[in-house]
Amino acid sequence: MAEENQTSALETELEALLDVEVEITAVLGTAMMPISQILKLGRGAVVELNRNVGEDIEVHANNRMVAHGEVVVVDDRLGVNLTDILLLAEVQKTLDGDE
């Protein structure tokens, strides 16, 4: 009976989490440049990123990396095919490193 109550409580807690909204970001790459250079950018300017063609991109949930993926085209839209989902222990390491 106690085990049933634990399972029921766990399911209720999980259900509460299912409605939490999370911002998902696909990071194609990053670049560092001085503001003066940014201000000189115009239409058609190309900014070189720190990733190579074909290299996996990072997928972040609320600014925390949670997976790697590759960019795909779905109809006329871009999407991300997840290739590697980080284990909870790896995510926890990044959280501990930020403190």
Phi and psi in degrees as a GROMACS rama.xvg file:
@    title "Ramachandran Plot"
@    xaxis  label "Phi"
@    yaxis  label "Psi"
@TYPE xy
-65.0258  -35.816  ALA-2
-65.6997  -37.4242  GLU-3
-63.0664  -42.3934  GLU-4
-64.1236  -39.1708  ASN-5
-63.8232  -44.5496  GLN-6
-62.7551  -43.5592  THR-7
-63.2625  -42.5798  SER-8
-64.88  -39.9731  ALA-9
-64.5139  -42.825  LEU-10
-62.9647  -39.469  GLU-11
-64.9182  -42.6477  THR-12
-63.7341  -41.3778  GLU-13
-64.4561  -42.9324  LEU-14
-59.5489  -37.637  GLU-15
-64.2651  -34.0187  ALA-16
-74.1117  -25.9723  LEU-17
-63.8016  -22.5907  LEU-18
-93.9592  -1.9213  ASP-19
-72.9532  126.818  VAL-20
-85.7294  138.847  GLU-21
-128.091  133.983  VAL-22
-82.346  121.727  GLU-23
-103.174  130.117  ILE-24
-127.419  132.636  THR-25
-102.87  114.36  ALA-26
-94.7678  108.23  VAL-27
-73.0761  -28.2324  LEU-28
164.135  174.354  GLY-29
-133.21  162.664  THR-30
-148.586  144.975  ALA-31
-111.531  131.507  MET-32
-155.57  153.042  MET-33
-68.5011  152.229  PRO-34
-56.3697  -37.1766  ILE-35
-59.6684  -36.8827  SER-36
-72.0547  -38.2985  GLN-37
-61.8086  -40.9815  ILE-38
-66.019  -22.6961  LEU-39
-84.9213  -10.3274  LYS-40
-66.6877  139.109  LEU-41
-128.077  -177.445  GLY-42
-58.1742  132.196  ARG-43
86.5377  -1.16211  GLY-44
-65.9879  146.684  ALA-45
-112.054  127.772  VAL-46
-108.467  120.521  VAL-47
-76.9308  128.258  GLU-48
-99.2517  169.876  LEU-49
-86.7663  18.4745  ASN-50
-121.278  151.944  ARG-51
-96.1819  159.57  ASN-52
-60.1201  134.028  VAL-53
87.1206  -10.3126  GLY-54
-77.2771  144.183  GLU-55
-60.308  146.867  ASP-56
-98.5504  167.723  ILE-57
-96.5379  142.494  GLU-58
-115.302  123.839  VAL-59
-111.831  144.671  HIS-60
-118.834  117.494  ALA-61
50.7315  47.8966  ASN-62
67.5419  17.3004  ASN-63
-118.398  129.836  ARG-64
-67.735  127.418  MET-65
-124.123  -13.4882  VAL-66
-163.293  168.023  ALA-67
-116.317  153.823  HIS-68
-159.432  179.257  GLY-69
-126.416  145.647  GLU-70
-74.7842  134.393  VAL-71
-131.854  158.878  VAL-72
-105.636  126.359  VAL-73
-121.134  108.987  VAL-74
57.6813  -118.4  ASP-75
-106.66  20.0901  ASP-76
-123.163  157.178  ARG-77
-89.5065  147.263  LEU-78
-140.887  177.718  GLY-79
-128.456  125.738  VAL-80
-93.9566  114.529  ASN-81
-71.9918  126.19  LEU-82
-106.595  -22.5687  THR-83
-154.788  117.856  ASP-84
-100.304  126.81  ILE-85
-68.0055  142.008  LEU-86
-70.9603  153.075  LEU-87
-54.5993  -36.4311  LEU-88
-63.8099  -38.0592  ALA-89
-68.9712  -39.3976  GLU-90
-64.1757  -41.5086  VAL-91
-62.5589  -36.7477  GLN-92
-60.2277  -42.6152  LYS-93
-67.3175  -35.4816  THR-94
-65.4396  -43.8006  LEU-95
-64.4079  -34.3724  ASP-96
-70.1694  -23.9395  GLY-97
-79.7979  -17.2292  ASP-98
